[in-house]
Amino acid sequence: MRPTARESAMTETILLVDDEEGIRKVLGLSLADQGFTVHTAGCGKDALRTFDLVRPQIVLTDIKMPDMDGITLLQKIKQKNTDTEVIIFTGQGDMDLAIQSLKHDATDFVTKPIDDEILQIALRRARERITMRNQIREYTEHLERLVEEKARKLIEAERMAAIGQTVAGLSHTIKNIAGGLRGGIFVLGQGIERDDKKYLLEGWEMVKGNVDKIRSLSLDLLNYGKYAEVNLKLCDPNLPVREAVAAMGSRAAEDDIELKIELTELAPLRFDPEAIQKCILNLLANAIDACRDAGTPDPKHRVHIQTISAAGWGAEYRVSDTGIGMDNAVLAHIFKGFFSTKGTRGTGIGLMMTRKIIEQHGGEIDVHSRIGAGSTFFFRLPANAAQPSGLGKS
């Protein structure tokens, strides 16, 4: 059942503005009898003071007053609250001013002498606008809450899906390691049973390799959790490259691989230097392994790391190698969790973590590769990275 006009009015407050006291008194009593809460003012200045105190939903104002005309009052009220409905009282000869008031978003105008029925129509129109605006606001707020709830559920579903994928990948990796250990133990058992040194050494190498992989997997998982947050600082983009090359130099030398560094002078950027250094270490380690797996070439293999200036970005890092390369099938999975082409030497976490760190910085990573022609990994960092929401701060 819809409420009556009187029931609807019970919660509405009106400010009545007119310089004639008689009109204020008579019209105020009439409006109060209809259920409105009525406040009155005899001039524009008093009206604005009262408006600030009571914040009425509806204002009724004469268009001609000594200190401030009704149109000026209308404009000032709309500046304070655009939702306030303003009805203008006009004289018979003020039609141009009445039309002007409508251009300033007046709800309606009523000519003097005021006809009760016409005023009721104007008030009903004002109430309808208030009701519709409230309904739209409630609907919008409900829609926003609904979107927020759906988004939260979607994020939670995606998080659970990601956890499921991680657990599945981790389970597969552990299963492979366990299988390798069982194979090594079997070969060891055969060596003991046959008293065959060859079997014993082969089995021992298999066990040792899988134990090393367990250790690597544990460390990689710890590192993955460690870089769940990035801590942005203003740093030299070349700093993590120098430190990573210094750490990997001896490893490259052991395999007779040339490690070449080429740095471009770049402006300081906001990034996490430790996390980016970890990314570069992962890429350099992969590049060295790819060269080693390719065999001995003539001339010897080379790993080349560069920093360059990239249009629209703060810095671009490139790690190229002359190694074995990858086909399209491998490239399609290279950044996925727990995918590795290194057998017992790889855990499949390094590139997954590298991509995660770079994306946390608002950057991007990609790779170009061809079998027998080596690979080039490159990633870019934005020029003005903002601190990600909820992450660590320096």
Secondary structure, DSSP 4 states (H G I P E B T S, - for coil): -PPPHHHHHTT-EEEEE-S-HHHHHHHHHHHHHTT-EEEEESSHHHHHHHHHHH--SEEEEES--SSS-HHHHHHHHHHH-TT-EEEEEE-TT-HHHHHHHHHTT-SEEEESSPPHHHHHHHHHHHHHHHHHHHHHHHHHHHHHHHHHHHHHHHHHHHHHHHHHHHHHHHHHHHHHHHHHHHHHHHHHHHHHHHT-HHHHHHHHHHHHHHHHHHHHHHHHHHHHHHTTS--BEEE-TTHHHHHHHHHHHHHHHHTT-EEEEE------EEE-HHHHHHHHHHHHHHHHHHHHHT---SS--EEEEEEE--TTSSEEEEEEE-S----HHHHTTTTSTT--SSGGG--S-HHHHHHHHHHHTT-EEEEEE-TTS-EEEEEEE-TTPPPPTTS-B-
